[in-house]
Amino acid sequence: LSKIYFYPVLILLFILNEALIYLMLVTRVGFYARISDPSIGGTYITLLTTLGNLGASLSLSGVYYAAEWIQSPKIDYPLLVGICFVLGLIWMWTQYGVFKDLQALPLQKWRLS
């Protein structure tokens, strides 16, 4: 009976994951469009997107590198997820003030000229 629910639950989780990925992408691009300097147009958005993608790739590479340190195959994934979750919470807690300050900046502070 549990095999009957496995694939529908897996498909629903995949759909939820993809929806959240595109939600984050749209909000990020919307933020870039709001703060981008009109004098240089899409170049600024391209630079910000490149830096965002680079940051995502480097963090994923770091997780893969850390996975080699853990020896037990039964606990690799849950352990890494737990560690990354706790580190993410700590990072968000310590950087909350920076987030609020960046959000409060006027658009002119983001512009080059």
TAJO-V657731 format. One record per residue. N is the residue number from 0. PHI is phi as a letter, one per 40 degrees, with the letter a starting at -180 (* if undefined). Layout:
BEGIN
((N	PHI) (N	PHI))
END
This chain:
BEGIN
((0	*) (1	c) (2	c) (3	c) (4	c) (5	c) (6	c) (7	c) (8	c) (9	c) (10	c) (11	c) (12	c) (13	c) (14	c) (15	c) (16	c) (17	c) (18	c) (19	c) (20	c) (21	c) (22	c) (23	c) (24	c) (25	c) (26	c) (27	c) (28	c) (29	c) (30	c) (31	c) (32	c) (33	c) (34	c) (35	c) (36	c) (37	c) (38	c) (39	b) (40	f) (41	c) (42	c) (43	c) (44	c) (45	c) (46	c) (47	c) (48	c) (49	c) (50	c) (51	c) (52	c) (53	c) (54	c) (55	c) (56	c) (57	c) (58	c) (59	c) (60	c) (61	c) (62	c) (63	c) (64	c) (65	c) (66	c) (67	c) (68	c) (69	c) (70	c) (71	c) (72	c) (73	c) (74	b) (75	d) (76	c) (77	c) (78	c) (79	c) (80	c) (81	c) (82	c) (83	c) (84	c) (85	c) (86	c) (87	c) (88	c) (89	c) (90	c) (91	c) (92	c) (93	c) (94	b) (95	d) (96	c) (97	c) (98	d) (99	c) (100	c) (101	c) (102	c) (103	c) (104	c) (105	c) (106	d) (107	c) (108	c) (109	c) (110	c) (111	c) (112	b))
END
